[in-house]
Amino acid sequence: MDKYVTHVDLGRLDLIKIDVEGSGLSALRGAGEPLRRFSPDIICEVFPELLDQAGDAAWKLNEYLYVLGYSDYLIHDEAALSNIYFTKATRLDLPVWNPPGQH
């Protein structure tokens, strides 16, 4: 992503959605320049087992973003998978969606 953002000379980048089956940390490392330059919000699927298989860990992904000033908010959590929203916003007003039958 670093090369692409430099090549196309983006004026802004508001959101990055990552769903790369355990390679989220690698994808984020490849986006270091736009993360620092634009501070986009990030929605990332975190699958600890696949991160482990890739030689990474969920805590490493969180630590990488914390160092850049991000905070994390859990959107959805299942036994083996979590969707996490990372932002630098100081006040977060996210709409909350509850699936039918869950409160």
N, C-alpha and C positions, 0 to 999 in steps of 0.2 A: 504494500500500500504506500510505503514511503516514496517509491519511484513514481508510482502513478500520480499521486497528489502533486508531486513536483512537476511532472511532465504536463499535466493538464492545467496547472496553475489555478487550483480551486480558490474561490473567494471565501467559501465557508463550508463547514462540515458539521452538521448538527447531531447526527445519530449514526452509530455503527451497530449493526445487528450481526452477531457471530453465532453460527451453528455449524461447526466444523468437526464434529465427532471426536472430541478429545484433543484437538490441536488449537484450542482457544488461546492458550498462552503464546504459542508460536505466532499465531496471527496477530496478536496484540504487540508482540515484540517487533513484528514487521511493520507496525503502524506507529512507531514511537514518535516520529516527526509530526504527523497530523494530530496525535493525542496531545502533544505539547503545544502545538500551534493553535488548534481550534477548540480544545477541551470538549469534544463531543460527548453526549451521553452515549452509553453503551448498554446494549441488551445482549447478554451472553449466556448460552446454554452451557452449563457446567456438569459434566458427567465424570465424577471422580475416578471410576474404574478405567475409562478410556484415557484420562489424563495420566494415570499411573502407567498404563501401557506405553504411552508416548514418552515416559521418563520425566513427567512433570507431576504436579499435585495442585489441588484446588487452592491450598494456602499460598502457593507460589504465585498463582494468578492474582489472587487478592492482594498479596504483598506488592506485586509489580504495579498494580493500579493505585494502591494506597500511597506509594512513594510519589506518584504523579499527582496526588491530591484528591483522588476519587474516594467516595464513600459507596457502600453497597446496600441494596435493598432487595430482599427476596420477593420475587413475583410469584413463583410457583415452585412447589417442592414435592417430589415423589421420592420413593425409596432410593432410586439409583440416579436421579436426575434433578437438577435445579435450574431454573431460569432466574438470572440475577440482573438487576438494573443497577448500573454504576453511573454516578453523576458527581459533578463538582458543585452542583447547586447547593446553596445553604438552606433553602426552604424547598421542600418537595411536596407537590400536590399531585399525586398520581391517582387517576381514577381506579377504583377497586372493582374488579369483576368477580363475583362469586358464581360458580356454576350452579345450575338449578339443583335444588335439594341440599346445597351446602351453605352454611352461614358462619 
